[in-house]
Amino acid sequence: MRAAPVTSDDRLRRAGHRGAVVWITGLSGAGKTTLAQATERLLFERGCSVFVLDGDKVRHGLCADLGFSLPERSENIRRIGEVARLFYEAGQIVLVSCISPLRADRERARALIPAPGFIEVHCHCPLTVCEARDPKGLYRKARAGLLAEFTGISSPYEEPAAPEVTVDSSQVSVEQETARLLAELERRGILLA
């Protein structure tokens, strides 16, 4: 006798939430990873199956063979989108934290996930604030000409045209940002009461 496949409804009953891809985009230093990790902690404490796909970590493994030209960045985002889709199909909430500079690449990732399961979050922060933060010293290197094709300096960043959520890490606290994100997950029926 063949076992019945596990359905998305089965996963919903077990986990108490629907799968989702929360795609957090913004410049380097805008607070994407901070927001993703804080949201992951809150969702985990609520008993959710949740995971952060951090762009830097993915670059060191799955995408270690890619550089930073625009075509390679597009391939990087394509791969991350496919991995996020697998997490989504497994009923997980995946928080993708990566610059993902081009709108078209983010739209391709969105197209992999049925509505309302994809939530684009623009972690807005003025370039001057990102440069002042410069947690990895990358802006300094880019301004000195030591890093070619650095997003926001010598390579483009296209802000989202209509993100579901916009947060400004230069204006609001991480707690306020996570509260907005959780409210959006609840509004969309991802998190069940």
C-alpha positions as CSV (number, residue, x, y, z in Angstrom):
1,M,0.0,0.0,0.0
2,R,1.3,3.4,-1.0
3,A,1.4,6.1,1.6
4,A,-0.4,9.3,0.9
5,P,1.8,12.3,0.2
6,V,2.2,15.0,2.9
7,T,0.1,18.0,1.8
8,S,0.4,21.6,2.6
9,D,-2.7,21.3,4.8
10,D,-1.0,18.5,6.7
11,R,2.0,20.7,7.3
12,L,-0.2,23.6,8.3
13,R,-1.9,21.4,10.9
14,R,1.4,20.2,12.3
15,A,3.2,23.6,12.3
16,G,0.4,25.9,13.1
17,H,1.4,28.3,10.3
18,R,1.7,28.4,6.6
19,G,4.9,28.4,4.6
20,A,6.2,31.8,3.5
21,V,9.2,33.5,2.0
22,V,10.0,36.9,3.5
23,W,12.5,38.5,1.2
24,I,14.4,41.3,2.9
25,T,16.3,43.5,0.5
26,G,18.4,46.7,1.0
27,L,21.9,48.1,0.8
28,S,24.8,46.6,2.7
29,G,24.6,47.9,6.3
30,A,20.8,48.6,6.1
31,G,20.0,46.1,8.8
32,K,18.6,43.2,6.8
33,T,20.3,40.4,8.8
34,T,19.6,42.1,12.1
35,L,15.9,42.2,11.2
36,A,15.9,38.7,9.9
37,Q,17.6,37.3,13.0
38,A,15.3,39.2,15.4
39,T,12.2,38.0,13.5
40,E,13.5,34.5,13.4
41,R,14.0,34.5,17.2
42,L,10.4,35.8,17.8
43,L,8.9,33.3,15.4
44,F,11.0,30.4,16.8
45,E,9.8,31.3,20.3
46,R,6.2,31.1,19.1
47,G,6.9,27.6,17.9
48,C,7.2,28.3,14.2
49,S,9.4,26.4,11.8
50,V,11.6,29.2,10.6
51,F,15.1,29.7,9.1
52,V,17.2,32.6,7.9
53,L,18.9,32.3,4.5
54,D,21.6,35.0,4.8
55,G,23.1,36.2,1.6
56,D,26.6,36.3,2.9
57,K,26.4,32.7,4.2
58,V,24.9,31.4,0.9
59,R,27.8,33.1,-0.9
60,H,30.3,31.1,1.0
61,G,28.6,27.8,0.2
62,L,26.0,27.3,-2.5
63,C,27.2,30.3,-4.5
64,A,30.9,30.2,-3.8
65,D,31.6,29.8,-7.5
66,L,30.0,33.2,-8.4
67,G,31.5,36.7,-8.6
68,F,29.7,40.0,-8.4
69,S,29.0,40.9,-12.0
70,L,25.3,41.6,-12.6
71,P,24.8,38.3,-14.4
72,E,26.5,36.4,-11.5
73,R,24.4,38.4,-9.0
74,S,21.3,37.3,-10.9
75,E,22.4,33.7,-10.8
76,N,23.0,34.1,-7.0
77,I,19.5,35.3,-6.5
78,R,18.0,32.6,-8.8
79,R,19.7,30.0,-6.6
80,I,18.6,31.6,-3.4
81,G,15.0,31.8,-4.8
82,E,15.0,28.1,-5.6
83,V,16.2,27.2,-2.1
84,A,13.6,29.5,-0.5
85,R,11.0,27.8,-2.6
86,L,12.0,24.4,-1.2
87,F,11.7,25.7,2.4
88,Y,8.3,27.2,1.5
89,E,7.1,23.8,0.1
90,A,8.3,22.2,3.3
91,G,5.9,24.5,5.2
92,Q,8.7,26.7,6.7
93,I,8.9,30.4,7.1
94,V,12.1,31.4,5.4
95,L,13.6,34.8,6.0
96,V,15.8,35.7,3.0
97,S,18.3,38.4,3.9
98,C,20.3,39.6,0.8
99,I,20.9,42.7,-1.1
100,S,19.4,41.3,-4.3
101,P,20.0,44.6,-6.1
102,L,17.8,44.1,-9.2
103,R,14.0,44.3,-9.3
104,A,13.8,41.7,-12.1
105,D,15.6,39.2,-10.0
106,R,13.4,39.7,-7.0
107,E,10.3,39.4,-9.2
108,R,11.6,36.1,-10.5
109,A,11.9,34.9,-6.9
110,R,8.4,36.1,-6.2
111,A,7.0,34.2,-9.2
112,L,8.2,30.9,-7.5
113,I,5.9,31.4,-4.5
114,P,2.1,31.4,-4.7
115,A,0.4,34.4,-3.2
116,P,0.1,35.3,-0.3
117,G,3.3,33.4,0.6
118,F,5.9,35.9,-0.7
119,I,6.5,39.1,1.2
120,E,9.0,41.6,0.0
121,V,10.5,43.8,2.7
122,H,12.5,46.8,1.8
123,C,15.0,47.5,4.6
124,H,15.5,51.2,3.6
125,C,18.4,53.1,5.1
126,P,20.0,56.2,3.5
127,L,23.4,55.4,1.9
128,T,25.1,57.9,4.2
129,V,23.9,56.0,7.2
130,C,24.9,52.6,5.7
131,E,28.4,54.0,5.0
132,A,28.7,55.4,8.5
133,R,27.8,52.0,9.9
134,D,30.0,50.0,7.5
135,P,30.1,46.9,9.7
136,K,32.4,45.0,7.3
137,G,34.5,47.9,6.0
138,L,33.2,47.4,2.5
139,Y,32.1,50.9,1.8
140,R,35.6,52.2,2.7
141,K,37.1,49.6,0.3
142,A,34.7,50.5,-2.4
143,R,35.3,54.2,-2.1
144,A,39.1,53.5,-2.2
145,G,38.6,51.6,-5.5
146,L,39.5,48.3,-3.8
147,L,36.1,46.7,-4.5
148,A,34.7,46.7,-8.0
149,E,31.0,46.5,-8.6
150,F,29.9,47.3,-5.0
151,T,26.1,47.9,-4.7
152,G,25.1,51.5,-4.1
153,I,28.6,52.8,-5.1
154,S,29.7,51.4,-8.4
155,S,26.9,48.9,-9.1
156,P,23.1,49.7,-9.1
157,Y,20.6,49.0,-6.4
158,E,17.0,49.2,-7.6
159,E,14.7,49.9,-4.7
160,P,11.5,47.8,-4.7
161,A,8.6,49.5,-6.6
162,A,5.9,48.2,-4.3
163,P,7.2,46.2,-1.4
164,E,4.6,44.7,1.1
165,V,6.6,46.2,4.0
166,T,9.1,49.0,4.2
167,V,11.1,49.7,7.3
168,D,13.7,52.4,7.8
169,S,16.4,51.1,10.2
170,S,17.7,54.7,10.6
171,Q,14.4,55.8,12.0
172,V,12.8,52.9,13.9
173,S,14.0,50.2,16.3
174,V,14.4,46.5,15.5
175,E,11.5,45.8,17.8
176,Q,9.3,48.2,15.8
177,E,10.5,46.6,12.5
178,T,9.8,43.0,13.7
179,A,6.3,44.1,15.0
180,R,5.5,45.4,11.5
181,L,6.7,42.2,9.9
182,L,4.8,39.9,12.3
183,A,1.6,42.0,11.8
184,E,2.0,41.4,8.0
185,L,2.4,37.7,8.5
186,E,-0.7,37.6,10.6
187,R,-2.7,39.8,8.2
188,R,-1.8,37.4,5.3
189,G,-2.9,34.4,7.3
190,I,0.6,32.9,7.5
191,L,0.5,32.9,11.3
192,L,-2.6,31.4,12.7
193,A,-4.2,32.8,15.9
